[in-house]
Amino acid sequence: MCWWWTPEGFGFVKLQNYMLNEGFDSVTTYTDSRDMLEDLWQEWLITQLFALSKGTPMEDFTQEELLKILPKKKQKEFAYKKICFMNKAAI
C-alpha cells in the first residue's frame, strides 16, 4: 500500500499480485478512506474465513455460506472486530 498527498487531497494505492517482468496484476486506487477500509475489511474477513475452513469439508463454501453457518459467537467477534477497525481509522 502506498499513499500520496496533493493540495487537492490524498489517496492510497493497493498493489497486489506482483509477477516478475509483468508487474502488479491488481492496482486499486482509493481517494475515500471509507471505501478503502471496506475493501481491506473484506480482504481480512475472507482471509479469516479461509483459515477457518481450510482442510475441512467447508473449504469450497462461498464467503456468504461460511458466514451463515458460523456460530453466533464468531459472527459477533467479526462484527466487533470491524467496529474496532473503524474506530482506529476514525470512521
VENSULFEN-V850125 format. One record per backbone hydrogen bond with DSSP energy under -0.5 kcal/mol. CO is the residue of the C=O (numbers start at 1). NH is the residue of the N-H. Records with the same first field share a line. If there is no record, write none. Layout:
CO: NH, NH
This chain:
2: 13
4: 11
6: 9
9: 6
11: 4
12: 30
13: 2, 15
14: 28
16: 25, 26
17: 25
19: 22, 23
23: 19
26: 16
28: 14
30: 12
32: 36
33: 37
34: 38
35: 39
36: 40
37: 41
38: 42
39: 43
40: 44
41: 45
42: 46
43: 47
44: 48
45: 49
46: 50
47: 51
48: 52
49: 53
50: 54
53: 56
56: 59
57: 60
58: 61
62: 66
63: 67
64: 68
65: 69
66: 70
71: 74, 75
72: 76
73: 77
74: 78
75: 79
76: 80
77: 81
78: 82
79: 83
80: 84
81: 85
82: 86
83: 87
84: 88
85: 89
86: 91
87: 90
